[in-house]
């Protein structure tokens, strides 16, 4: 979940709406329900289940190493990448498409020539939340996420349900015994 400074300004997820989504759905206010859903962030990485850090002691899997895949293609070209075009042409002429394909697999070409900052026309088309995230990323700030805390009426109700289930299970076990 995104840090509170961003969450205080932008609508990110349904936890900020409390029970309002449920109330609009139950009352049949379809237009308001659709509007609230449209206002919530579309980026899946903004939600706690995706963005929460790994539990202590659990490390992230290196899938490239696990599946024995070669190194990833670099994002941006270096100076020496601009001279490889002539080498690839000679390789294509002498070894054919198979040799060229093998060379590209072993030494992948960069994905783009240079890093470009997002033009204003494109940035203006993004949602305000996405604009803030891009602005922070370009400024070199790392977005931190705060853990989801159990607050509000919905969590109290959930706690009551869990306690009643525990009491129900304990009483049914006593009756069955």
C-alpha positions in Angstrom: 0.0 0.0 0.0 1.3 3.5 -0.8 2.6 5.7 1.9 0.1 7.9 3.8 1.4 11.2 2.3 0.2 10.0 -1.2 -2.9 8.3 0.2 -4.0 11.5 2.0 -4.2 13.3 -1.3 -5.2 10.7 -3.9 -7.8 7.9 -3.8 -5.9 4.7 -4.2 -7.9 1.7 -3.0 -11.2 0.7 -1.5 -9.9 0.8 2.0 -10.1 4.6 1.9 -13.8 4.4 1.0 -14.7 2.4 4.0 -18.2 1.0 3.6 -19.3 3.5 1.0 -18.8 1.0 -2.0 -20.9 -1.6 -0.2 -23.6 1.0 0.7 -23.9 2.2 -2.9 -24.1 -1.3 -4.2 -26.8 -2.3 -1.6 -28.9 0.9 -2.3 -28.8 0.3 -6.1 -26.9 3.6 -6.8 -25.2 2.1 -9.8 -23.8 5.4 -11.2 -22.2 6.3 -7.9 -20.8 2.7 -7.5 -19.3 2.9 -11.0 -17.8 6.4 -10.3 -16.2 5.2 -7.1 -14.7 2.2 -8.8 -13.4 4.4 -11.6 -11.7 6.7 -9.1 -9.8 3.9 -7.5 -6.2 3.3 -8.8 -5.9 0.9 -11.7 -2.3 0.0 -10.9 -2.2 -3.4 -9.2 1.0 -2.5 -7.4 -0.8 0.1 -5.3 -2.7 -2.6 -3.4 -1.3 -4.1 -0.2 -1.3 -7.8 -1.3 1.0 -7.0 -4.2 3.2 -4.3 -2.7 3.8 -5.5 0.9 7.4 -6.5 1.5 8.3 -10.2 1.8 8.2 -11.6 5.3 11.5 -11.8 7.2 13.5 -14.8 6.3 11.9 -15.2 2.9 14.0 -14.1 -0.1 12.9 -13.2 -3.6 13.3 -15.9 -6.2 15.8 -15.3 -9.0 13.8 -16.8 -11.9 16.5 -16.2 -14.4 18.8 -18.4 -12.3 16.1 -20.9 -11.5 15.2 -21.5 -15.2 18.8 -21.0 -16.4 17.9 -18.2 -18.7 20.6 -15.8 -20.0 21.1 -12.3 -18.9 18.4 -9.7 -19.5 18.6 -7.3 -22.4 19.8 -3.9 -21.2 17.3 -1.1 -21.2 19.5 1.6 -22.7 22.2 1.5 -25.3 25.9 2.1 -24.3 28.4 3.7 -26.7 29.8 0.3 -27.8 26.3 -0.9 -28.8 26.2 1.6 -31.7 29.1 -0.2 -33.4 27.5 -3.7 -33.3 25.3 -3.0 -36.4 28.2 -3.5 -38.8 29.3 -6.7 -36.9 25.7 -8.1 -37.1 25.6 -7.4 -40.9 28.8 -9.4 -41.4 27.4 -12.2 -39.3 24.2 -12.2 -41.2 26.0 -12.4 -44.5 28.4 -15.2 -43.5 26.3 -17.3 -41.1 22.7 -16.5 -42.1 19.6 -15.8 -39.9 20.4 -18.7 -37.6 23.8 -17.2 -36.6 22.2 -13.8 -36.2 19.5 -15.2 -34.0 22.0 -17.0 -31.8 24.1 -13.9 -31.4 21.0 -11.9 -30.4 20.1 -14.6 -27.8 23.6 -14.7 -26.3 24.1 -10.9 -26.4 20.7 -9.2 -26.5 20.4 -5.8 -28.0 19.3 -2.9 -25.8 15.6 -2.3 -25.7 15.9 1.4 -26.5 18.6 3.8 -27.7 18.4 6.3 -24.9 16.4 7.1 -21.8 13.7 9.7 -22.5 11.8 11.6 -19.9 8.1 11.4 -20.5 6.8 14.3 -22.6 4.2 16.6 -21.0 1.5 15.7 -23.4 1.7 12.1 -22.3 2.1 12.9 -18.6 -1.0 15.1 -18.8 -3.0 12.1 -20.0 -2.2 10.1 -16.8 -4.3 10.0 -13.7 -3.2 12.3 -10.9 -2.0 9.4 -8.8 0.1 8.0 -11.7 1.5 11.5 -12.4 2.6 11.7 -8.7 4.2 8.3 -8.9 6.1 9.2 -12.1 7.2 12.6 -10.7 8.6 10.8 -7.6 10.3 8.1 -9.7 11.9 10.7 -12.0 13.1 12.7 -8.9 14.8 9.5 -7.7 12.5 9.0 -4.7 11.6 5.4 -3.9 7.9 4.9 -3.1 7.5 3.3 0.2 4.4 1.3 1.2 2.8 1.2 4.6 1.2 -1.9 5.9 -2.6 -2.2 6.0 -3.8 -1.5 9.5 -7.0 -2.8 10.9 -9.0 0.4 11.5 -12.6 1.5 10.9 -16.0 -0.1 11.2 -15.4 -2.8 8.6 -12.5 -4.3 10.5 -14.4 -4.2 13.8 -17.3 -6.1 12.1 -14.8 -8.6 10.6 -13.3 -9.1 14.1 -16.8 -9.7 15.5 -17.5 -12.3 12.8 -14.2 -14.1 13.5 -14.9 -14.1 17.3 -18.4 -15.4 16.8 -17.2 -18.1 14.5 -14.6 -19.1 17.1 -17.3 -19.2 19.7 -19.6 -21.2 17.5 -16.9 -23.7 16.7 -16.1 -24.1 20.4 -19.8 -24.6 21.3 -20.4 -27.1 18.6 -17.4 -29.1 19.7 -18.7 -29.2 23.3 -22.2 -30.3 22.1 -20.7 -33.0 19.8 -18.5 -34.4 22.6 
